[in-house]
Amino acid sequence: MRNVLFVGALVCLLAGVGRADVPTSMNIQGRLTDSAGVPVPAGLYGISFRIWSRDVGGKAIWPMAGPEIQQVTIEDGGLWNAHVGAEEPLTADIFSDTARWLEIVVDDGVNPPQTFPRLKLNSGPFAYSAPGDDNRYVNVTGDSMSGALIVPLVAVGWPGQWGALYTRDDAGNTTIALEPDVSGEGGYLAVRRSTTTAGFSVDRNYLGTLSPKVSITGPSRSAVFNMASSGDASVVLPDDAIAADETANETGIAATAQSAAKTFTQGAADFSDVVTVSITVPSAGYIVVQARGLFSPYNTTGCNRIHVQIDETEGGGSDMDNQITVGLPQYASVTAGDYAFPFYVDRIYYAAAAGTYEYRLEGKAHPDNAVGAVSRCFYRGITATFHPTSYGSVVVPMAAQVGNPATGGSTEVDLRELEIRTLRARIEAERLARELEETQSHQQSPDGER
């Protein structure tokens, strides 16, 4: 037989079969691996149990005629479950002394049987003989138990030692698991919604962070409170769990204003900044940018105009779908700065993620301006407003050929399609994250309880 290691935990089942009876068996769970830690193949193995008075040598206490031999199914991962006393019922006198050790021998039918070091049985099994009027722990029905129920360290555990308490349904499936935390300090509680998935769990020491995590998980929706994370990741709720008026990512604003003159260079090919604004948003959403100014042509009776637009990047050419032209297209009667043209432009953007975004009001002198023209802008300002969601279509113009607006033509684009795609991507990412956490949580326990 290969060198097999035993890992397991014992749980005493406090359930009798009659008023005068005490429990006749103890549940034992374990995991069989080879010397490299690889689980043994699944199949039927012969496992025998015997209780002794000492860890080495000593007197056989139960069964007197020889060990209790059971045929036990080893599942995938080396996990197994049996009831000590299923063939030879346990009795209260077996535990009349607190010095008791359980010996386990495994026989795979091919190699010589292997005997493992005896496991000390602590106070759990001695509920058989806890003090009482008739030496019973509690009646099957009608009694109330007072005091504390202590489940001690009763076997070699994974990765260290633990005592654990499980409740099961008639089919043997775990319904509630209460365990010490495998990451170290603290405890772990799981209430199952299926045979493999926890519907409610409390992990006192999530992944060894010493911070708790509470998860409530349904087939398609979940709520997670993770004190090991920060920011939005610390609380995750279903998408429709909070009404719009309760959300924290409310509308916000950022603005810049300057009164000094901005003079444009005549004949410049690219746009230059008039005024800029930065806004930091807490999530994906819409950013409405609005800009204003006062254009003052000067020093010529000829053409004196400017192009202005809102943009994300510095410099560059015209965006005909988002640009306006301001000024005097024909001769003026005077050359002094007696003319003033207020203007206003706006543009809507969709930010696909939280972060900081910069926008600018930019402009340039018209290429047909007369010789000697001076083009100036006063009282320029720009405002960016964040809106976390839309309540209808958000249709904006977009050049038909990006980077070559001179070809003409434009198309209308509904920015809400971007919002919907971003939302779907986020929902899918959260679903995958939940599945990963459930898988990791389930793999933490050697006996599959998590």
HELIX and SHEET records of a PDB file:
HELIX    1   1 ASP A   76  GLY A   78  5                                   3    
HELIX    2   2 ALA A   92  PHE A   95  5                                   4    
HELIX    3   3 GLY A  124  SER A  129  5                                   6    
HELIX    4   4 TYR A  206  GLY A  208  5                                   3    
HELIX    5   5 GLY A  231  SER A  234  5                                   4    
HELIX    6   6 ALA A  244  GLU A  246  5                                   3    
HELIX    7   7 MET A  320  ASN A  322  5                                   3    
HELIX    8   8 PRO A  405  THR A  407  5                                   3    
HELIX    9   9 ARG A  416  GLN A  444  1                                  29    
SHEET    1   A 3 VAL A   4  CYS A  12  0                                        
SHEET    2   A 3 MET A  26  ASP A  34 -1                                        
SHEET    3   A 3 LEU A  79  VAL A  84 -1                                        
SHEET    1   B 3 ALA A  60  TRP A  62  0                                        
SHEET    2   B 3 GLY A  43  TRP A  52 -1                                        
SHEET    3   B 3 GLU A  68  ILE A  74 -1                                        
SHEET    1   C 4 ALA A  60  TRP A  62  0                                        
SHEET    2   C 4 GLY A  43  TRP A  52 -1                                        
SHEET    3   C 4 TRP A 101  ASP A 107 -1                                        
SHEET    4   C 4 GLN A 114  THR A 115 -1                                        
SHEET    1   D 4 ALA A  60  TRP A  62  0                                        
SHEET    2   D 4 GLY A  43  TRP A  52 -1                                        
SHEET    3   D 4 TRP A 101  ASP A 107 -1                                        
SHEET    4   D 4 LEU A 119  LYS A 120 -1                                        
SHEET    1   E 2 ALA A 155  VAL A 156  0                                        
SHEET    2   E 2 GLN A 161  TRP A 162 -1                                        
SHEET    1   F 7 LEU A 165  ARG A 168  0                                        
SHEET    2   F 7 THR A 174  PRO A 180 -1                                        
SHEET    3   F 7 GLY A 187  ARG A 192 -1                                        
SHEET    4   F 7 ALA A 198  ASP A 203 -1                                        
SHEET    5   F 7 LYS A 213  THR A 217 -1                                        
SHEET    6   F 7 SER A 222  ASN A 226 -1                                        
SHEET    7   F 7 VAL A 235  VAL A 236 -1                                        
SHEET    1   G 3 GLY A 252  GLN A 258  0                                        
SHEET    2   G 3 VAL A 374  HIS A 387 -1                                        
SHEET    3   G 3 LYS A 262  PHE A 264 -1                                        
SHEET    1   H 4 GLY A 252  GLN A 258  0                                        
SHEET    2   H 4 VAL A 374  HIS A 387 -1                                        
SHEET    3   H 4 GLY A 285  TYR A 298 -1                                        
SHEET    4   H 4 PHE A 341  ALA A 351 -1                                        
SHEET    1   I 4 SER A 272  VAL A 281  0                                        
SHEET    2   I 4 GLY A 355  ALA A 365 -1                                        
SHEET    3   I 4 ASN A 304  ASP A 311 -1                                        
SHEET    4   I 4 GLN A 323  LEU A 328 -1                                        
SHEET    1   J 2 VAL A 395  ALA A 399  0                                        
SHEET    2   J 2 SER A 410  ASP A 414 -1                                        
END                                                                             
